[in-house]
Amino acid sequence: MKPWIKYGIFNALIGLLIGAYTAITAIGDGYFVVGIAAPLAFFLTGGLLWKFIVKKKYDVVKIIITGLLTGVISHYLTFVI
């Protein structure tokens, strides 16, 4: 399996945990969608950023930048989805 897919799946699992927690603890209706949108957003953002930034050269700075950008962009993308 390619490294960017592994990173995307790892991020999707984190997104699933965050989305499930948000859906369970949120006050109001309609937050169940976050449990679906968060893993999708985390997988797409994390995988694509890993593919385009880190590529095959594992540099610590690039990995840290990828992680930070994944968190910021996937948060926004979750609410767009």
Stockholm file with secondary structure:
# STOCKHOLM 1.0

chainA/1-81         MKPWIKYGIFNALIGLLIGAYTAITAIGDGYFVVGIAAPLAFFLTGGLLWKFIVKKKYDVVKIIITGLLTGVISHYLTFVI
#=GR chainA/1-81 SS CCHHHHHHHHHHHHHHHHHHHHHHHCSSSSGGGHHHHHHHHHHHHHHHHIIIIITTCCCHHHHHHHHHHHHHHHHHHHHHC
#=GC SS_cons        CCHHHHHHHHHHHHHHHHHHHHHHHCSSSSGGGHHHHHHHHHHHHHHHHIIIIITTCCCHHHHHHHHHHHHHHHHHHHHHC
//
